[in-house]
């Protein structure tokens, strides 16, 4: 049990480092200020709703995508639902 917990923690930290490295690389290339994002827990993937075509509700799907990073003069908005 402890071995599984240790592996989960290592995987979590590895993903956090990967996301932070991606954010820092993005800031270096595109500018902007993501220091607030770096000061807290950063999700690796986020849930989104994708429209796959025009028309009916069958064209609406949910998906997990990598955390989108805003360009200069854009914002990233965190939402919550209950």
Residue pairs with C-beta under 8 A, 6 or more apart in sequence:
15 44
16 41
16 42
16 44
18 44
19 42
19 43
19 44
19 67
20 38
20 42
22 67
22 69
23 34
23 37
23 38
23 42
23 69
24 38
26 32
26 34
26 69
27 33
27 34
30 69
30 71
30 72
31 72
32 70
32 71
32 72
32 73
32 74
34 69
34 70
34 76
37 76
42 67
43 67
44 66
44 67
45 64
45 65
45 66
45 67
46 64
46 65
46 66
46 67
46 68
47 62
47 63
47 64
48 62
48 63
48 64
48 65
49 60
49 61
49 62
49 63
50 60
50 61
50 62
50 63
51 59
51 60
52 59
52 60
52 61
53 59
68 76
69 76
70 76
